[in-house]
Amino acid sequence: MDRLQAMRVFTRIVELGSFTRAADDLNLPRATLTHTIKRLEAQLGTQLLQRTTRRVAITPDGQTYYGHCMRLLADLDEVEGHFRDAAVQVKGRVRVDLPATFARLKVIPALPAFCARYPQIELHISTGDRYVNLVQEGVDCVLRAGELADSGLVGRRVAILPQATVASAAYIREHGLPETLAALQKSHLAVNWASPTTRRSEPLDFMVNRKLRQVDMPSRVTVNGTEAYLACCEAGMGIAQFPRYRIAEALAKGELCEILPAYPPPPLPVTVLYPPQRQLPARLRVFIDWLAELMADM
């Protein structure tokens, strides 16, 4: 039995909490994983996992063995990384989760160039604004905008995006153009954005004399998706805030109008997040480097 392969199988089952999901992740038959764990437990003389029809739980001995496996596999990956020939073609599967709008407008149009540079990397891309558990869902990295809570993940900031406050031309014709922050709460509406994680509506942010000022505004509609947020703004439902790259064309055409440009929203940080590991796999490292390159001119 390949002891290293058995360790990798065991750690992936623990991380994903399922033989079936680990088999899909490792691209191996489920029966192979079951056989591997049985032989591993027989060789060690202890039970590592408790298996029921609904879930897989790790035993105390399994938890101890898992810690040793993670250290040994990390050491091995680090040693191999030092001696890996740079000329060897980077290959493998990279699973990434991206904000839907950013994926459609920026990442996907540039993918042919990435695939030409790394023809043996296979990308699995999911899109959305929801919270993603990287370890449990088998995702290698996520791209997220905004200030992030401490999650235990490693973060690499790849961009700082300028933002603007806007409303549709139809909204401006009906409600007028606000000239002060005080006027916003008195006679204007916002399209409220609710965080997909907290479900709480967020105020509009403005920078006044280098200080952040938040304004809570009345609203007739609240959304938690970026496409719906823009669609409501375009439909004249209220004032909203976006990264400039997202609305540049609509501003140029006069479909959207910028509001209070002297008090812009703070720039929006964009970060790549991935699980902590001593040696970043080459396939993931080159993808993150490419994302950073892609964001550099925004």
URLIN-V637134 format. One record per pair of residues at least 24 apart in sequence whose C-alpha atoms are under 6 Angstrom apart, sorted by the first residue. I is the first residue (numbers start at 0). J is the second residue. D is the distance in Angstrom with one decimal. If there is no record, write none. Layout:
i | j | d
I | J | D
I | J | D
//
This chain:
i | j | d
14 | 135 | 5.8
15 | 135 | 4.5
16 | 55 | 5.6
17 | 55 | 5.9
77 | 278 | 5.2
89 | 282 | 5.8
90 | 119 | 4.6
90 | 120 | 4.6
91 | 120 | 5.0
92 | 120 | 5.8
92 | 121 | 4.6
92 | 122 | 5.8
93 | 122 | 5.0
94 | 123 | 4.6
94 | 138 | 5.0
94 | 139 | 5.1
95 | 124 | 5.1
95 | 138 | 5.8
95 | 139 | 5.8
95 | 140 | 5.1
95 | 141 | 5.5
96 | 124 | 5.8
96 | 125 | 4.7
96 | 126 | 5.5
96 | 141 | 4.7
97 | 126 | 4.8
97 | 141 | 5.9
97 | 142 | 5.2
98 | 126 | 5.4
98 | 127 | 5.1
98 | 128 | 5.7
99 | 126 | 4.7
99 | 127 | 5.1
129 | 195 | 5.8
140 | 272 | 5.5
140 | 273 | 4.5
141 | 271 | 5.7
141 | 272 | 5.3
142 | 270 | 5.7
142 | 271 | 4.5
143 | 269 | 5.7
143 | 270 | 5.4
144 | 268 | 5.7
144 | 269 | 4.4
145 | 267 | 5.5
145 | 268 | 5.2
152 | 273 | 5.7
152 | 274 | 5.0
152 | 275 | 5.9
153 | 272 | 5.5
153 | 273 | 5.4
153 | 274 | 5.9
153 | 275 | 5.6
154 | 271 | 5.6
154 | 272 | 4.5
155 | 270 | 5.4
155 | 271 | 5.2
156 | 269 | 5.8
156 | 270 | 4.2
157 | 269 | 5.8
157 | 270 | 5.6
157 | 291 | 4.9
158 | 268 | 5.9
158 | 269 | 5.1
158 | 294 | 5.8
159 | 266 | 5.9
159 | 267 | 5.4
159 | 268 | 4.5
160 | 266 | 5.3
160 | 267 | 4.9
161 | 242 | 5.7
161 | 243 | 5.9
161 | 266 | 4.6
162 | 241 | 5.5
162 | 242 | 4.1
162 | 243 | 5.0
162 | 264 | 5.7
162 | 266 | 5.8
163 | 240 | 5.6
163 | 241 | 5.7
163 | 243 | 6.0
163 | 263 | 5.8
164 | 239 | 5.8
164 | 240 | 4.4
164 | 257 | 5.7
164 | 258 | 5.4
165 | 238 | 5.7
165 | 239 | 5.6
165 | 256 | 5.4
165 | 257 | 4.4
165 | 258 | 5.3
166 | 238 | 4.7
166 | 255 | 5.5
166 | 256 | 5.5
167 | 233 | 5.3
167 | 235 | 5.4
167 | 254 | 5.9
167 | 255 | 4.4
168 | 254 | 5.7
168 | 255 | 5.6
169 | 235 | 5.9
170 | 235 | 4.7
184 | 216 | 5.3
188 | 217 | 5.3
188 | 218 | 5.1
188 | 237 | 4.9
189 | 216 | 5.9
189 | 218 | 5.1
189 | 237 | 4.3
189 | 238 | 4.4
190 | 218 | 6.0
190 | 220 | 5.9
190 | 237 | 4.9
190 | 238 | 5.7
190 | 239 | 5.7
191 | 221 | 4.5
192 | 221 | 5.7
192 | 222 | 5.3
192 | 223 | 5.8
193 | 222 | 5.9
193 | 223 | 4.9
194 | 223 | 5.9
195 | 223 | 5.6
204 | 264 | 5.2
205 | 262 | 5.4
205 | 263 | 5.4
205 | 264 | 4.4
206 | 262 | 5.2
206 | 263 | 5.7
206 | 264 | 5.8
207 | 262 | 5.7
//
